[in-house]
Amino acid sequence: MNVAKFVMFIFALAAILSMVSIGYAIAIKSVWVSILAIVALCLVFFLGFKMKRKFRDQGLL
């Protein structure tokens, strides 16, 4: 597994953990934690897609 695919795996894992944290925040009925989890999910997706474009432009994917 090359470095680019490992980095994308880390982004995917972070996105999954963000989605799980949204469910956990709903379970404990915390509005602030759910808002932070949604912001974290959007940030992870944004950075992941940006990194994927960078890797694709460099020919690593």
Phi, psi and omega in degrees: 000125180280174186295322182297317180291327176294319178296318178294327175296320178296319177296319179296319178296320178295323178293319178297316179295326176294320178294321178295322180292332175295315178297320178296319180295323177292323181295322180269002177059047179249116182289317184294320179293321179293322177295316178296323179292321178293319177296318178297320179297315178297320179294317179296316179297317180299311181293323180295314179292325177294318179292323179297318177297320179296316179295320180295321178294328179276353179080021181271341178254000000 
